[in-house]
Amino acid sequence: MSPWRLLLTRPEEDCAALAQTLADAGIASASLPLLVIEAIAPAPEQLQRLRAIAEAHAIIVVSKPAARLLLEQLAQAGVTPPFAGWFTVGEATARILQERRLQVAFPAVGDNSEALLALPALREAIAVSAPRVLIVRGVGGRELLAERLAEQGASVDYLELYRRCLPHYPATTLAQRIDGERLNGLVVSSGQGLEHLQRLAGADWPRFSRLPLFVPSPRVAEQARALGAKDIVDCRGASAAALLAAVQRTAAPAP
């Protein structure tokens, strides 16, 4: 049995799947979802982009909630999604689209924006005259994809279908969970999840910031350092496999 006892903070459904993956590898965990997905109705401009989705040379779907909500919105609008031109950051998001028999490309290694930008299929998709890219995501978020694609001459639009909110918890919830279950590691899957973790920690953050913190990317690692985290482990991806590999190659702190 692994000495690790991790706090998982992804949305509830993802926490459950991740906890099972860890348990199968002998790693204990406790779940405290710090992100809840709140769907939003598309504004007229967004609805126009939804209806014109087939005009995009590349459709980039950044998350599983984005994929699910996009398919729902397309069905409600009576729009048939194009067969090709789909891209995702990771395999889990791709599978949701592939279930609708859509052709999806995603990086084989490194489920992050940088890996997607290096994907030959994406470069080929925008190697046309006046390429148009549609990024499907939640409200706000990282702008790297749009910036890099614009540098390559693409016109980039966003279709924002949800907000990520911090669930309401009593102020002592995080401390009670970490101390009560003797957790010795924290896991976040995004920069916003990290922000919510710090916000919920409140005055206890200086203490919890000394625990090993597993993050999905160098960008979130940099954000964690700026917030005062002392022991950061970059999982080099947001997938369950990436987290499992990082946990297995990292020594747990002494009891």
Backbone hydrogen bonds, N-H to C=O, Kabsch-Sander energy under -0.5 kcal/mol:
donor,donor_aa,acceptor,acceptor_aa,energy
2,S,26,G,-2.2
6,L,28,A,-2.2
7,L,185,G,-2.4
8,L,6,L,-0.6
8,L,30,A,-3.2
9,T,187,V,-0.5
15,C,11,P,-2.6
16,A,12,E,-2.1
17,A,13,E,-1.7
18,L,14,D,-2.6
19,A,15,C,-2.9
20,Q,16,A,-1.7
21,T,17,A,-1.9
22,L,18,L,-2.4
23,A,19,A,-2.6
24,D,20,Q,-2.4
25,A,21,T,-0.7
25,A,22,L,-0.9
26,G,23,A,-1.9
27,I,22,L,-2.6
28,A,4,W,-1.2
28,A,26,G,-0.5
30,A,6,L,-2.7
32,L,8,L,-3.0
34,L,9,T,-2.5
36,V,165,C,-2.4
38,E,36,V,-0.5
38,E,163,R,-2.8
39,A,37,I,-0.6
40,I,161,L,-2.3
47,L,43,A,-2.9
48,Q,44,P,-2.0
49,R,45,E,-1.6
50,L,46,Q,-2.2
51,R,47,L,-2.4
52,A,48,Q,-1.4
53,I,50,L,-1.4
55,E,52,A,-2.1
56,A,53,I,-1.5
57,H,132,R,-2.3
58,A,132,R,-1.4
59,I,85,G,-3.2
60,I,58,A,-0.6
60,I,134,L,-2.9
61,V,59,I,-0.6
61,V,87,F,-2.9
62,V,60,I,-0.6
62,V,136,V,-2.3
67,A,63,S,-2.0
68,R,64,K,-2.6
69,L,65,P,-2.7
70,L,66,A,-2.2
71,L,67,A,-2.1
72,E,68,R,-1.9
73,Q,69,L,-2.8
74,L,70,L,-2.7
75,A,71,L,-2.0
76,Q,72,E,-2.4
77,A,73,Q,-2.0
78,G,74,L,-0.6
78,G,75,A,-0.9
79,V,74,L,-2.7
86,W,103,Q,-1.3
87,F,59,I,-2.7
88,T,105,A,-1.9
89,V,61,V,-0.8
94,A,90,G,-1.5
95,R,91,E,-2.4
96,I,92,A,-1.0
97,L,93,T,-1.2
98,Q,94,A,-2.8
99,E,95,R,-1.7
100,R,97,L,-1.5
101,R,98,Q,-2.2
102,L,97,L,-1.4
103,Q,83,F,-3.1
104,V,102,L,-0.7
105,A,86,W,-2.2
112,N,110,G,-2.0
116,L,112,N,-1.9
117,L,113,S,-2.5
118,A,114,E,-1.2
119,L,116,L,-1.5
122,L,119,L,-0.7
123,R,119,L,-2.0
124,E,120,P,-2.5
125,A,121,A,-1.9
126,I,122,L,-1.6
127,A,124,E,-1.0
128,V,126,I,-1.3
133,V,155,S,-3.0
134,L,58,A,-2.5
135,I,157,D,-2.8
136,V,60,I,-3.4
136,V,134,L,-0.6
137,R,135,I,-0.6
137,R,159,L,-2.1
139,V,162,Y,-3.0
147,E,143,E,-2.6
148,R,144,L,-2.9
149,L,145,L,-2.5
150,A,146,A,-2.4
151,E,147,E,-1.8
152,Q,148,R,-0.9
152,Q,149,L,-0.5
153,G,150,A,-1.9
154,A,149,L,-2.3
155,S,131,P,-2.8
156,V,154,A,-0.6
157,D,133,V,-2.4
159,L,135,I,-2.7
161,L,137,R,-2.4
161,L,159,L,-0.6
163,R,38,E,-2.4
165,C,36,V,-2.7
165,C,163,R,-0.6
169,Y,167,P,-0.6
173,T,170,P,-2.0
176,Q,172,T,-2.5
177,R,173,T,-2.3
178,I,174,L,-2.7
179,D,175,A,-2.7
180,G,176,Q,-2.1
181,E,177,R,-1.7
182,R,179,D,-0.8
183,L,178,I,-2.2
184,N,5,R,-2.2
185,G,5,R,-1.0
186,L,212,P,-2.8
187,V,7,L,-1.9
188,V,214,F,-2.4
194,L,190,S,-1.8
195,E,191,G,-2.2
196,H,192,Q,-2.3
197,L,193,G,-2.0
198,Q,194,L,-2.4
199,R,195,E,-2.4
200,L,196,H,-2.6
201,A,197,L,-2.1
202,G,198,Q,-1.7
204,D,201,A,-2.2
205,W,202,G,-1.8
207,R,204,D,-0.8
208,F,204,D,-2.3
209,S,205,W,-2.8
210,R,207,R,-1.2
211,L,208,F,-1.8
213,L,231,D,-3.0
214,F,186,L,-3.3
214,F,212,P,-0.5
215,V,213,L,-0.6
215,V,233,V,-2.7
221,A,217,S,-2.2
222,E,218,P,-2.6
223,Q,219,R,-2.0
224,A,220,V,-2.5
225,R,221,A,-2.3
226,A,222,E,-2.0
227,L,223,Q,-1.2
228,G,225,R,-1.4
229,A,224,A,-2.5
230,K,209,S,-2.7
231,D,209,S,-0.6
231,D,211,L,-0.5
233,V,213,L,-3.0
234,D,232,I,-0.5
235,C,215,V,-3.4
235,C,233,V,-0.7
237,G,216,P,-1.0
238,A,111,D,-0.5
243,L,239,S,-2.1
244,L,240,A,-2.7
245,A,241,A,-2.3
246,A,242,A,-2.0
247,V,243,L,-2.7
248,Q,244,L,-2.4
249,R,245,A,-1.3
250,T,247,V,-1.0
